[in-house]
Amino acid sequence: VTHIEGVREGHQSEGLRKHGAAFPECHCFTLVFKGKRKNLDLVARGEEDARHWVRGLTKLMGRLQAMSQPEKLDQYPFWIHGVLQRADRNKDNKMSFREVKSMLRMINIDMDDVYAYKLFKECDRSGDERLEGREVEEFCRRLLRRPELEELFGRYSGEDRVLSAEELRDFLRDQGEDASLPQARAIIRTYELNEKARQQDLMMLDGFMMYLLSAAGDILNQEHTKVHQDMSQPLCHYFISSSHNTYLTHNQIGGTSSTEAYVRALMAGCRCVELDCWEGSDGEPIVYHGHTLTSKILFRDVIESIRDYAFKQSPYPVILSLENHCGLEQQATMARHMKAILGDMLLTQPLEGQDPHELPSPEQLKGKVLVKGKKLPEPWHEPRSVTSLPDPEEEEEEEEEDEENLQDRSNRRVRGSLRAMVRGNHGAKDAAQVAPELSAMVVYCQAVPFPGLAHALRHPRPCEVSSFSERKARKLIKEDG
């Protein structure tokens, strides 16, 4: 359960959307795991079974999240007992060194064999190359030892090896924390495991370690785990958590493109995602890393995933950074899909009562999706009029290629030959042309080539966005820092 990030009901994963049509949606659910582990798509025999699983897992996850450190410690013997039973292959209730190594792997401890064997020998009181009962407990206890924390505890507790509230206060003061006696007593009551010591406002070594290894002992200020900044400044006053080539799950030459990559980025708090858009078959635009063998996904499916997950982790605006290689017809299709799928989430007009030449704040843009892309000069006269515009993204890509190292150059040669192979299938139309329908979607994030600092400072345009390669950024820092 600790590895599960979320449970989705119905056809809410790429796998079930593609292959789940044979199963009723109310029978299906998906487990999403933390890290890079793939989703697990499941189908129950009936709707009631599926509901039991979803509710049960959600309840267990909630209970786990709400557990205090002492409660987790109470569960530890049951958990370690289960691991020991699995590691004890011959079921003799004794652990050989080989079985101990197997146990360490099960609990994700990667330990040097020589050190592990040294501990094993120290705990093997009977000398029969087997650990049993108390010897196993002693081995586990030694695994958990933190000598540096024991030394710290000894320094403040003195010879009696017990921290009084006053001594804990001194420790807190030396750490530069709130060092009042009431605060020290509150920590003892929260983290001390021995009830008698707790009643006398005393802290033992285990309680001290429990406190230091809890969230309260983190170097990160716990207030900063939620939004604590002023979010009413213009958008350009903030660093924005951004993703590059968001659609890729693996390498950018032949890796897999997936809508799940967008879900993971958004659930990790990302507020700007990238879509490389190319001409697809049947009039449907696709997203993939152009001129490579990466797999392709439908633009429409990506937008649906963004709609479903854009604001689950954060209410602040999401920017869709479009790298557009489509012809005019499929650009118009992209605009139609965004409008139909995102609905009111999609920002298509400057905010009411806001100067259209000034950037609104993240607070004002809560729950809104912004499109970053090229924009036609306004007003255009014909409904299908077309203007060729310079491409800021291509400019940036060319600069990036200049600064690649030898390894990257060999990758580039591979990409060059792949370009020749796939160009016949998905040759981009003139991407410098912009369809009015797509241009109209761009409000506060108009992509433009960088005009130079002198010009930008003389003619500030807050709604324009320029991209820099690292090389260009370093050059600007050096010359105009």
C-alpha positions in Angstrom: 0.0 0.0 0.0 2.9 2.4 0.7 3.9 2.1 -3.0 0.4 3.2 -4.3 0.0 6.8 -5.4 -3.6 6.6 -6.4 -6.6 4.4 -7.4 -8.5 5.4 -10.6 -12.0 4.0 -11.3 -13.2 3.1 -14.8 -11.2 3.4 -18.0 -8.9 6.1 -16.6 -5.5 4.8 -17.9 -3.9 4.6 -21.3 -4.0 0.8 -21.1 -7.8 0.6 -20.3 -8.6 3.3 -22.9 -6.9 1.3 -25.6 -7.7 -2.3 -24.6 -10.5 -2.1 -22.1 -13.5 -1.8 -24.4 -14.4 -5.5 -23.9 -15.0 -4.8 -20.2 -17.7 -2.7 -18.6 -16.2 0.5 -17.2 -17.8 0.0 -13.8 -15.7 -3.3 -13.5 -12.4 -1.6 -14.1 -9.9 0.2 -12.0 -6.2 1.2 -12.1 -3.5 1.3 -9.4 -1.0 4.0 -10.0 2.4 3.5 -8.3 5.0 5.9 -7.1 8.2 6.3 -9.0 8.7 4.8 -12.4 6.8 1.6 -11.9 4.0 1.0 -14.5 0.3 1.2 -13.7 -1.6 -2.0 -12.9 -4.9 -2.2 -14.8 -7.5 -4.5 -13.2 -10.9 -5.9 -14.0 -13.2 -7.2 -11.3 -15.9 -9.9 -11.9 -18.6 -7.3 -11.1 -19.3 -3.7 -10.2 -19.7 -4.5 -6.5 -16.3 -6.2 -6.4 -14.6 -3.3 -8.1 -16.2 -0.8 -5.7 -15.0 -2.9 -2.7 -11.4 -2.9 -4.0 -11.4 0.8 -4.7 -12.9 1.8 -1.4 -10.7 -0.7 0.6 -7.4 0.5 -1.0 -8.4 4.2 -0.7 -9.2 3.6 3.0 -5.9 1.8 3.7 -4.0 4.6 1.9 -5.8 7.2 4.0 -5.1 5.3 7.2 -1.4 4.9 6.4 -1.1 8.6 5.7 -2.7 9.5 9.0 -0.5 7.2 11.1 1.8 8.8 13.6 5.4 7.7 14.0 4.7 5.6 17.1 1.8 3.9 15.3 4.0 3.0 12.4 6.5 1.6 14.9 3.8 -0.6 16.4 3.2 -2.1 12.9 6.9 -2.8 12.4 7.1 -6.2 14.3 4.1 -7.6 12.2 5.7 -6.4 9.0 9.2 -7.6 9.8 7.8 -10.9 11.0 6.1 -11.4 7.6 9.4 -10.6 5.8 11.3 -13.1 8.0 8.8 -15.9 7.2 9.2 -15.3 3.5 13.0 -15.2 3.8 13.2 -18.4 5.9 13.2 -20.7 2.8 13.5 -24.1 4.6 11.0 -23.0 7.3 13.2 -24.1 10.3 12.6 -20.7 12.1 16.3 -20.1 11.8 18.1 -17.7 9.5 21.3 -18.7 7.7 23.4 -15.8 6.3 22.1 -16.5 2.8 18.5 -16.1 4.1 19.5 -12.9 6.0 20.8 -11.5 2.7 17.5 -12.4 1.0 15.7 -10.6 3.9 17.8 -7.5 3.4 16.9 -7.4 -0.3 13.2 -7.7 0.5 13.4 -4.6 2.7 15.4 -2.7 0.2 18.7 -2.6 2.2 21.7 -2.7 -0.1 24.5 -3.6 2.4 28.1 -4.6 1.9 28.4 -8.4 2.4 31.5 -8.1 4.6 29.7 -5.7 7.0 26.5 -7.7 6.9 28.4 -10.9 7.8 30.3 -9.1 10.6 26.9 -8.1 12.2 25.6 -11.6 11.6 28.6 -13.2 13.5 28.2 -10.7 16.4 24.6 -11.7 16.8 25.1 -15.4 16.4 25.6 -16.1 20.1 25.3 -19.9 19.7 27.9 -19.9 16.9 26.0 -22.3 14.7 25.8 -20.0 11.7 22.1 -19.5 12.3 20.1 -16.7 13.9 17.0 -17.4 15.8 14.6 -15.6 18.1 16.3 -12.9 20.1 19.4 -13.1 17.8 17.3 -12.0 14.8 15.8 -9.2 16.8 19.3 -8.1 17.8 20.4 -8.2 14.1 17.5 -6.0 13.1 18.2 -3.6 16.0 21.8 -3.2 14.9 20.7 -2.5 11.3 18.6 0.4 12.6 21.4 1.9 14.7 22.4 5.5 14.1 25.7 6.1 15.9 25.8 9.8 15.0 22.4 10.4 16.7 23.4 8.3 19.7 26.5 10.5 20.1 24.3 13.7 19.8 21.9 12.3 22.4 24.8 11.5 24.8 26.2 15.0 24.5 22.9 16.6 25.7 21.6 13.9 28.1 24.8 13.4 30.1 25.6 10.3 32.1 22.0 9.3 32.9 21.3 9.0 29.2 17.9 10.6 29.6 16.9 14.0 28.2 15.0 16.3 30.5 12.7 18.9 29.0 15.3 21.5 29.9 18.1 19.6 28.1 15.9 19.1 25.0 15.2 22.9 25.1 19.0 23.5 25.1 19.3 21.2 22.1 16.5 23.1 20.3 18.1 26.4 21.1 21.5 25.3 19.6 19.6 24.3 16.5 18.1 27.8 16.2 14.6 26.5 16.7 11.7 27.6 19.0 13.4 26.9 22.3 10.7 27.3 25.0 10.0 24.7 27.7 6.4 24.3 26.6 7.7 23.4 23.0 10.2 20.9 24.5 7.4 19.2 26.6 5.1 19.1 23.5 7.8 17.3 21.5 8.3 14.7 24.3 4.6 14.0 24.6 4.4 13.5 20.8 7.5 11.4 20.2 8.5 9.6 23.4 7.6 5.9 23.2 8.0 5.0 26.9 4.8 6.0 28.8 6.5 6.5 32.2 9.2 8.7 30.7 6.5 10.7 28.8 4.5 11.3 32.0 7.6 12.8 33.7 8.5 14.9 30.6 11.6 12.8 29.9 12.9 11.6 26.6 14.9 8.3 25.9 17.1 7.6 23.0 14.4 5.9 20.9 12.0 8.9 21.4 14.8 11.3 20.4 15.6 9.4 17.3 11.9 9.2 16.5 11.6 13.0 16.7 14.7 13.6 14.6 13.6 11.1 11.9 10.1 12.5 11.7 8.9 15.3 9.4 9.4 17.7 12.3 13.1 17.0 12.2 13.4 17.7 8.4 15.5 20.6 7.3 12.5 21.7 5.2 10.2 24.1 7.0 6.9 22.2 7.2 5.0 25.4 6.4 6.7 25.3 3.0 5.1 22.0 2.1 2.0 24.0 1.1 1.7 27.3 -0.8 3.0 30.1 1.5 4.1 32.7 -1.0 2.1 35.8 -2.2 0.4 34.5 -5.3 -1.1 37.8 -6.4 2.0 39.1 -8.3 2.1 39.1 -12.2 2.8 35.6 -13.7 6.4 36.5 -14.7 7.4 37.1 -11.1 7.4 33.3 -10.5 9.6 30.3 -11.3 7.2 27.9 -13.1 7.8 24.1 -12.7 8.1 23.1 -16.4 8.5 19.9 -18.3 10.4 19.4 -21.6 9.2 16.6 -24.1 6.6 15.8 -21.5 5.1 13.0 -23.7 8.2 10.8 -23.4 8.5 8.0 -20.8 12.0 6.9 -22.0 14.7 8.1 -24.4 14.1 10.7 -27.1 15.2 8.5 -30.1 13.0 5.4 -29.9 11.2 5.7 -26.5 7.5 5.4 -25.7 5.2 8.4 -25.9 2.3 8.1 -23.4 -0.5 10.2 -22.0 0.5 8.8 -18.6 3.7 10.9 -18.8 1.4 14.0 -18.7 -0.5 12.6 -15.8 2.7 12.0 -13.8 4.1 15.4 -14.6 0.9 17.2 -13.5 0.6 15.0 -10.4 4.2 16.0 -9.5 3.1 19.6 -9.5 4.3 20.6 -13.0 2.5 23.7 -14.4 3.9 23.9 -17.9 3.8 20.8 -20.2 5.1 20.5 -23.8 3.3 19.1 -26.8 5.2 18.5 -30.0 2.4 18.4 -32.6 2.7 16.8 -36.0 0.4 15.8 -38.9 -1.4 12.6 -38.2 -3.5 10.2 -40.4 -7.3 10.6 -40.7 -7.0 14.3 -40.1 -6.0 13.8 -36.4 -2.9 15.6 -35.1 -0.4 13.5 -33.2 2.2 14.1 -30.4 5.7 12.6 -30.6 9.4 13.5 -31.0 9.5 14.4 -34.6 11.9 12.6 -37.1 12.5 9.8 -34.6 11.1 6.4 -33.9 9.4 7.4 -30.6 5.8 6.1 -30.5 2.9 8.5 -31.4 -0.1 9.5 -29.3 -3.2 11.4 -30.4 -3.3 15.1 -29.6 -6.9 14.7 -28.5 -6.0 12.0 -26.0 -3.3 14.2 -24.5 -5.8 17.1 -24.0 -8.2 14.7 -22.3 -5.5 13.6 -19.8 -4.6 17.2 -19.2 -8.3 18.1 -18.6 -8.6 15.2 -16.0 -5.4 15.9 -14.1 -4.5 19.6 -14.6 -5.7 20.8 -11.2 -5.7 17.7 -9.0 -2.4 18.6 -7.4 -2.5 22.4 -7.7 -5.2 25.0 -8.5 -2.7 27.3 -10.3 -2.7 27.8 -14.1 -1.3 25.2 -16.5 0.5 26.3 -19.6 0.4 24.1 -22.8 3.6 24.8 -24.7 2.8 23.9 -28.3 5.6 23.1 -30.7 3.5 23.2 -33.8 4.5 21.3 -37.0 1.0 20.8 -38.4 -0.6 22.2 -41.5 -3.5 24.7 -41.3 -6.3 22.1 -41.3 -4.9 20.1 -38.4 -4.0 23.3 -36.5 -7.7 24.1 -36.8 -8.5 20.6 -35.5 -6.1 21.2 -32.5 -8.0 24.4 -31.7 -11.4 22.6 -32.0 -10.2 19.7 -29.7 -8.9 22.1 -27.0 -12.1 24.1 -27.0 -14.4 21.1 -26.9 -12.4 19.1 -24.4 -11.2 21.8 -22.0 -14.4 23.9 -22.2 -14.4 26.7 -19.5 -10.9 25.7 -18.3 -9.4 27.1 -21.5 -8.5 30.8 -21.4 -9.4 32.3 -24.8 -9.9 36.0 -23.8 -7.9 38.4 -21.6 -9.4 38.5 -18.1 -12.3 40.9 -17.6 -11.3 44.2 -16.1 -7.6 43.4 -16.6 -5.4 45.5 -18.9 -4.8 43.1 -21.8 -1.2 44.2 -22.0 -0.5 43.3 -18.4 0.0 39.8 -17.0 -2.5 38.5 -14.4 -1.4 36.6 -11.3 -1.5 32.9 -10.6 -4.3 33.7 -8.1 -6.4 35.3 -10.9 -5.7 32.4 -13.3 -6.6 29.6 -10.9 -8.2 26.7 -12.7 -7.3 28.0 -16.2 -5.3 26.4 -19.0 -3.2 28.8 -21.1 -1.9 28.1 -24.6 1.7 29.1 -25.4 2.3 29.4 -29.2 2.7 31.7 -32.2 0.1 34.4 -32.8 -1.0 36.2 -35.9 -0.8 40.1 -36.0 -4.2 41.4 -35.0 -6.7 42.1 -36.4 -6.5 39.7 -39.4 -8.9 40.5 -42.1 -9.8 37.2 -43.9 -11.1 34.3 -41.9 -8.5 31.9 -43.4 -5.7 34.5 -43.8 -2.2 33.2 -43.1 1.0 34.8 -42.1 4.5 33.3 -42.0 6.1 33.8 -38.6 9.6 33.0 -37.4 9.7 30.0 -35.2 11.3 30.7 -31.7 11.4 27.0 -30.8 13.3 26.0 -34.0 15.8 28.8 -33.3 16.3 27.4 -29.8 16.7 23.9 -31.1 19.4 24.9 -33.6 21.3 26.6 -30.8 21.0 23.5 -28.6 22.4 21.3 -31.4 25.4 23.6 -31.6 26.3 22.9 -28.0 25.9 19.1 -27.9 28.9 17.1 -26.8 30.3 14.2 -28.9 27.8 11.6 -27.5 25.0 13.9 -28.5 26.5 14.4 -31.9 26.4 10.6 -32.5 22.7 10.7 -31.4 22.1 13.5 -33.8 23.6 11.5 -36.7 21.1 8.7 -35.7 18.3 11.2 -35.6 19.4 12.6 -39.0 19.1 9.2 -40.7 15.8 8.6 -38.9 14.6 12.0 -40.2 15.3 10.8 -43.7 13.4 7.5 -43.1 10.2 9.1 -41.5 10.0 12.3 -43.4 8.0 10.6 -46.2 5.3 9.5 -43.7 4.9 12.6 -41.6 6.5 15.5 -43.5 5.4 18.7 -41.7 3.6 21.3 -43.8 4.9 24.9 -43.6 4.9 25.2 -39.8 5.6 28.9 -40.0 2.0 29.3 -41.1 -0.5 29.8 -38.3 -4.2 29.0 -38.5 -6.4 31.9 -37.1 -8.3 29.4 -35.0 -5.1 28.3 -33.2 -3.8 31.9 -33.0 -7.0 32.9 -31.2 -6.2 30.5 -28.4 -2.9 32.3 -27.5 -3.6 35.1 -25.0 -0.9 35.7 -22.4 1.9 33.4 -23.8 2.8 34.5 -27.3 6.0 32.7 -28.4 8.5 35.0 -30.1 12.2 35.0 -31.0 14.1 37.0 -28.4 14.7 40.5 -29.8 17.7 41.3 -27.7 17.8 42.8 -24.2 18.2 46.4 -25.3 15.1 46.2 -27.5 13.1 44.2 -24.8 13.9 46.8 -22.1 12.9 49.7 -24.4 9.7 48.0 -25.6 8.5 45.6 -22.8 5.7 43.2 -23.8 4.7 41.1 -20.9 2.6 38.7 -22.9 5.5 37.6 -25.1 7.6 34.5 -24.2 11.0 33.7 -25.5 12.9 30.4 -25.1 16.7 30.1 -24.6 19.1 27.3 -25.0 21.5 26.9 -22.1 24.3 28.3 -24.3 22.3 31.4 -25.1 21.3 31.9 -21.4 25.0 31.6 -20.4 26.0 34.2 -23.0 23.4 36.6 -21.8 24.4 36.2 -18.2 28.0 36.8 -19.2 27.4 39.9 -21.4 24.3 41.5 -19.8 24.1 39.9 -16.3 
